[in-house]
């Protein structure tokens, strides 16, 4: 995420908000591709206690065929997408960008096998290497005036390198063994998780899509940049923790007491450490946008501030979704996802009818609805009651509310930006020291344990 942020800082100097808007409006398509790779049928391989070569081959063949069909459909519809957005040349961008559907399908099985074996060090090497190479290619293309295709290259090149490295490091060998028994055994979990994650992905990228249609590509570009910046401290952490927690929690799901304890500790620790960063980012949204992307991106600052409040509930929802998925009750997760996204999209469209820019307020409300429904479902499939979950969330929110109010009070005393930054750093330090003392968290011990476990893995 640091490499991605640095790359975006450079690209923002060479590309226009309109270029970012095009990719932002289309982000729903390549995010669905990532979903198919990370959260779909791969999950069925991760949760299995034992796998055969035929199981892996069956999932590989099925996923490649589905991805090719999906790409062919998008290829045919690309001209209609261009017409819908009234953006000349968009069809070519769609056709190139959505190649990652097919590319990612080849990496599903090898990447899932690495995750299943808890080889996170190897996964991190793959991620960092692929993102770095993609960043270099993207920046070069931006400098030599390739415009929006510099952003497209970042996605496509990154996906290709990631797949190649995953195959090499996992030592996965392709074969063409196909078993109906394997497919019918593994498919239910994979289908439900794929559908659930695809619905979530479409929902998460809907507001940028609507901005591109009902406002303009420039406003969509501002929103896209704000959302990507918000995701650096929020979703990058939540998704990383979730990807690690899922294979671990599936192994202890039969022990209800241990499962509940691990879930609650993960939930509280992640939010306690990330929320103050989000709140600080919200307060300094204008400074952040101008510093990171340049003064021409200042119109994106209000979007960033609003997205932060949605991110708080979205992080909580993402973590809860992982806990539910770890119980393997993915059929119920799918049903709840359908309900909460129908309600959420309904709220968003009501706001759209009132005024397009109020869509973000609808998005904030819809993320809260999603969190509440996930709390209800988690209580149903585990021993974590609704009261216990809300109490845990309140324990997290209370110190953050105190921190936020203290920050606003201190910043109101001076208009000098350097004093404000210094004061915010002091308050942030006080917050973290207070949290460590209050919850008796031994950071040195935890870091030591983390590295020892990582090295052993």
N, C-alpha and C positions, 0 to 999 in steps of 0.2 A: 504493500500500500504506500510506503514511503517512496519507492521508485515510481509508482504510478502518479503520485502527487507531484513529484519533481518533474516528471515528463509532461504532465498537464500544465504546469507552470511555464514550461518552455513553449509548448504548443499554443498556449493562449496568446503568446506574443506574435505568432505567425499566422494563426487561423482566426477566422471571424466567428462571432456568436452564431451566425447563420450556419456555418460548417458544423459546429457543435450541436446546433438544433436539429440538423438532419439526422445525425447519429443518435441523438437523444430521442427523437420521435420514433426511430427504428429500434431503440434499445430493447424493446419488448421481444423482438425476434431473436437477437443473439443471446439475450438472457435466458430465453427458453432453451436454447442450445446448451448453455451451461447447466441448466437445471436437469436436462436429460442425462448429462454426464455425471453430475455430482450427487443428485438426489433421487434418481429413478431406479432403474433396474440394478444399478451398482449396490444400492442398499440391500437388495435381496441376497447378494453375494456376501456382504459384510456380516449380516446377521446369522448366516448358516454356520452351524458348529463344524460341519465337514463338507468339503467340496471335491468334486471330481473334475477331471479335465473336460469331460463331456458337458458338465454344467456350465463351465466358463465358455466353452465354444458355442453352446446354444445361445447364451445371452449375447455373446459377441455378434453372431450372425443376425439374430433378431433385431438388435439395436442398429446395426448398419443398414439393414433393409428399411426399417422404419425411418431412419434419418434421411436416406436417399429419397424415399417417397415424399417426405416432408419438404425437402429442398426443392424437389421438382414442382410441388404445389406452389411454394413461395415464388419460384422462378416464373411460373405461368401468371401468377397474380401481381407480379412486380409492376407491370404497366398500370394496373388499376390503383395500386398504392400511390404511384406517382401522380395520377390524376386526382386522387382523393386529397392529397396535400397541396396540389397545384404547385409542385416544385419540379421544374425541368431537370432531367438528369438523375432523378432519385431512383428510377428503376435499375440503373446500372449499379448504383451504390447498394441497393437491396440484394442484387444477384451476387455481388462479390462478398458482401458482409455475411450473408447467410450460408456461405461455404463452410462456416464453422459448425453447422449442423452435422455435415458429413465428416469433417475432420475430427470433431470431438467423439463421434461414435466409435472410432478406432481406439480411443484411449480409455473408454469406460471400464473395461475389464481389468487391464493392467493397473490402473489407478485405484480401483476398488480393492484389488488384492493387496496393494501396499497399505491402504487404510485398514483393511481387515487384520493385517499382521502388525498393526500399530507402528509402522515404519514412518513416523512423522518427520524424522530427520531427512530421510530421502525425499519425502514429499515436499518439504520446505526447499531443498536444493533444486528440485524440479521447478517449483513455482518461481523462485527468485531468478533462476537462469532464464526461464522462458520470458518472464516479464522484462528483464534487462535487455535481452536481444530484441524483443518487440519494441521497447522504448527507443533503442538506438535507430532501428529501421524507421520508426514513425517520425522521429525528429529530423532525420536526413530527408525524408520525403516532404516534410513541412517546409524545410529550408529551401528545397529546390522547387517549391510552388506546386505541390501536388494537391493542395487544398484538403477537402474532406477525406480523400483517399489516404491521407496520413493517419487519420483516426481509424479508418477501416483496416489499414495495415497493422495497427497496434493489436486489434482483436484477432485477425486471421493469423498473423505470424506468431503471436503468443500462443494461440491454440495449437498450431502445427508443431512448434518446438516442444510444448508440454506433452503432446501425444508421443512424439518420437523419444523423448527422455523417459517417459513412463514405461514405454515398451522395453527400452534398453535396460533400465534399472530393475524392473520387475522380472525381466527375463521371460516375459510371456511369449509363448509360441503360438502362432495362429494355426488353427486346424478347422476343418469343415465338418466336424461331427455335430449332428443336430438330433436332439432327443425331445420328443413330445412330452415324455414324463418329466424331464428336467424343466421344460418350459412351463408346464402346468403346475409344477411344484413351486417354482420361483416367481412366476408371473404375478400372482395375486398381490403379494407385498410390493413388487416393483410397479405394478400398474397403479395401485392406490397412491403410493408415494410420488410417482411421476405426475399423476393427475393433480394431486394436492399441491405439489411444488410448482407445477405449470400455472395453475390458477393463481397462486400467490405471486408468481413472477409477473403475470399479465397485470394483476392488480397493482403491484408496486411500480410498474412503469406506465400505468394508465394516465397519470396526471401530465407527464411529459408529452405523451401522445396527444392528449386533449389540448394542451397549450399550443402544440404545433398546428393543430387543426383550427382551433377557435380564436387564437390570438395570432401569432406568427412564429416563424422559425427562429427569429432573434430571441423572443421571449422564452421559447422552448430551450434555446441554447443557454440562457441565463439560469433557467430552472435546472437543466441537466448538470451544469457545473456546480450549482449549489448543492444538488443532491449527491453528486459524487464526493464533494468535500465533506458533507455531513456523514457519509458512509465510512470515511477513513477511521474516525474514532468509534463509530457505533456498530455498523453491520460487519466491518472487518473483524472486530473483536468477537461479536456474537456468533458469526458464522465459523470463525476459527475454533472457538470453544466448542461449538456444536459438533463440528466435524471430528473433534477429539473425543467429546463426551459420548457420542452415539455408540461407537464400537465398545467403549468401556461399560456404559450403562446396560447394553444388551446382555453383557456377560453376568451382571448381578441383578437382573430384573426379577428373578424368582425369589430373591431375598427382599421382601417389601420394606423392611426397616432400613437396610443399607441403601437401597435404591432411593427412598425418600430423603434420607440424610444427604446423600451425594447431590441430589437434585437441588435441594434447598441451599446447600453450601455454595454450589456453583452459581445459582441464581443471585444470591446476595453478594457474593464476592465480586462477580463481574459488574453488577450495577453500581455497587459502592465505589468502585474505582473508575468507572467510565463516565457516569453521570455528571460529576463536576467538570470534566473536560468538555462535555457537550454544552453545559450551561455557560461556561466561560466563552466557548465559541459563539454562542448565541449573542452574548453581550457585546463581543468584539467582532460582530459579523462584517461591518464595513471595513474595519482595519484588516481583517483576515482576507477578504476578497481583493482589496486593493494591493495588499502585500504579496499575496500568492499569485494572482492573475493579472494585476495591473488595474489602473483607475478606470479603464473602459468596461470593467466588469462590476463596477459598483452597483448597477441596477439589480444585480443578483443577490445583494446583501439581505433585503427583506425576505426573499425566498428562503435563504439559509436560516434566518432566525425562526421562521415558522416551521421549517422542516425539523429543527432540533426538538421541538415539543412532540412531534409525531414520532421521532426516533426513540424517545424514552419508552413509549408504549410498544413500539415495534420491536425493540430489543427484548423486552419482557416477553412478548408474544413469540419471538423466534426461539428463545431459550425454552419456553414451555412446549413449543411444538417439537423440539428435539427430545424432550423428556417423554412426551406422548408417543412419538415415533419409536423410542427405545423400548416401550412396552409391547411393540409389534401390533398394537390396536389401530392399524393404519386405515381400516375400513371406517371406523368411527371418526378418525381424524379427517378423512376425505369428506364425510357428511357434514361435519362441523365447519370445515373450510368452505364448502359450498354455501352454507347458511350465512356465515360471517362476511364472505365476499359479496354475496348478493345484497346484504344489508349495507355494507360499506360502499359498494358501487352505487347503490340507490341514493345514499347520502351525498356522494360526490356529484351525481347528475342533478340532484335537486339544487345544489350550490351552483352548478354550471348554468342552470336555467336562470338563477337569480343574477349572477355576474360571473363571467369566466375566471376572474382572479380569485374569487372566493372558493374555488375548487380546493385550495390548500387547507382551508378551514374544515371543509368536508373530509379531507384526507386525515386530518388530526382526529376528528371525531370517529372516523371509521377504524383507525388503528386502536383506539380505546375499546371499541366494540369487539374487535378481534382479540384483544388481550383478555377481556372479561369472559368471552366464550371459551377460550383456551383454558382459563382457570377452571371453569365448570367441567370441561372434559377431563382435565388432569385429575381433578378430584374424583371423577367417576372411575378412572382406570388405575388409580393408585390410592395410597393411604393418606395423601396430602389433601386435607379438607379445604374447602373454599375459604373458611375463616383463617386457617393457617397460612394460606398463600397470600391473602390480602394483608395479613399481619406482617408477613415477611417483606412485602412490597412497601408497606408503611414504614417499617424499620429502615429501609433503604432511602425512601423519599424524605423523611424528616430531617436528617442531617444535611441533605442536599438543598432543601428549602431554606434552612438556616444559612447555609453557605451562600445561596443565591441572593437572599435578602441582605446579608452582610455586604456582599459585593456591590449591590446597587447603592446601598447607603454610603459606603466608602467612596465609590466613584463619583457620587453626587457632590462630594466635598471639593473636588478639583476638576478642572477642565484640561489640565496638562496631560497629554497622552502617555508620556514616559512615567509620570507619577502613577497614573492609572494602571499601567502594565506592572510596575513594581508592586503596587498594592495588591493586585490580583494574584501575583506570584506568591506573595507573603500569605494571603488568605488561603490559597491552594495548598501551600505547605502546611499551614495550621490544620486544615481539614484532614489531610492525609495522616499527619502525625496523630491527630485526635482519633481518627478511625482505627489506626493500628493499635492505639492504647485501649480504646473502648472495647474492641472486639478481640484484644489479646492476640493479634496476628504477628507472628515472628517471620518477618520478610526474609531474613538471612537463611533461616531454616528451610522456608518454602522454596527459595531459589536453589539452595543446595540440593534439596530433594528432587526438584524439577530436573536439574542437570544430570544428577545421578541416574534418574529414570530414563532420560533422553539418551544418555550414553549406553545404558544397558539395552535399550530398544534398538 
